[in-house]
């Protein structure tokens, strides 16, 4: 009996949301975001599958479905789409109340932006010296292909967690094609696809 | 229907460097103007053509630096503009100006999502929006892929990184720490 109880407890514990009141776990989370910040090459979207790993699998703030919801909200909202981190931070603490949700969202956003901002300030101020450095050339050419592979992995991951029906996959494929071939604002794709969803033509 | 395309004007004479308050207001204007999308085009229009803080060449250099270093491109661009005039404090002020409003809107949307349980009502709409955003996420890789079609080593590196993440579930940081130096060594500029 105690064995099965422990098993059940283990299964529950596997998805116990982190207690952010405990300052050590709070520091661990902030540390995760601070270090990811320095690896956000290729515009920041490369981090999406890491965000999913942290928020859904490791710390269990959100379900995979909620993550897909928040990604869509962040894409549709004004401003850089990498602000999804603010929503993830909110998801981590919102059960303690809306104020904690907002504070936690702000903390997550600051943590993901601060290190890359400091590096960027240093880079902007010393660019004239970096411009022709072999480090810069090797860095630019070498990181490009890796970023490419990561972006494909991220695209596949988002497609997988969005858990579509067939018409929705067709919408995704069409949007992908139009993004590459036209200069139409992504907002139109969102609006039209949202309407298709409201009409019940695409589901998940 | 399309993103605002900046008109090609002759390079305007640069105006005196903006103060911190001006920097904040300028980036706020960029953020407000781009609520319908096209952040990059708007930032060029406002920073180069209207306020004349940078000439076009300096702006383009900024885009290169912003793309090269970690961090979201548009946010890095704000950091570049701010730090050019006032170092770290300029960068933080420019960031605040650019992010304050979008972040406030995002927090309100997040609260509506989590607190008001509007999920049931908007769930079908969200399903559609997710289908569109998944397509956008997928397009990011294809956008870069064309540049590497004639470089077998680059394609090998890309395929390796892709497989490492999708099949072997390697996390991003160890992947970059291992594959990054290897790739840099291969692409180290050599005299040939």
Interface residues (C-beta under 8 A of the other chain):
Chain A: X35 X36 X37 X38 X39 X40 X41 X42 X43 X44 X45 X46 X47 X48 X49 X50 X53 X68 X69 X70 X71 X72 X73 X74 X75 X76 X77 X78 X79 X80 X82 X83 X86 X87 X90 X91 X94 X98 X101 X102 X105 X106 X109 X113 X115 X116 X117 X118 X119 X120 X121 X123 X124 X125 X127 X134 X136 X137 X138 X139 X140 X141 X142 X143 X144 X145 X146 X147 X148 X149 X150 X151 X152 X153 X154 X155 X156 X157 X158 X159 X162 X164 X168 X169 X171 X172 X173 X174 X175 X176 X177 X179 X180 X183 X184 X185 X186 X187 X188 X189 X190 X192 X193 X194 X195 X196 X197 X198 X200 X201 X202 X203 X204
Chain B: X1 X2 X3 X5 X31 X34 X35 X36 X37 X38 X39 X61 X62 X65 X66 X67 X68 X69 X70 X71 X72 X73 X74 X75 X76 X79 X80 X83 X84 X87 X88 X91 X92 X95 X98 X99 X101 X102 X103 X105 X106 X107 X109 X110 X111 X113 X114 X115 X119 X124 X125 X126 X127 X128 X129 X130 X131 X132 X133 X134 X135 X136 X137 X138 X139 X140 X141 X142 X143 X144 X145 X147 X148 X151 X153 X154 X155 X157 X158 X159 X160 X161 X162 X163 X164 X165 X166 X171 X172 X173 X175 X176 X179 X180 X182 X183 X184 X185 X186 X187 X188 X189
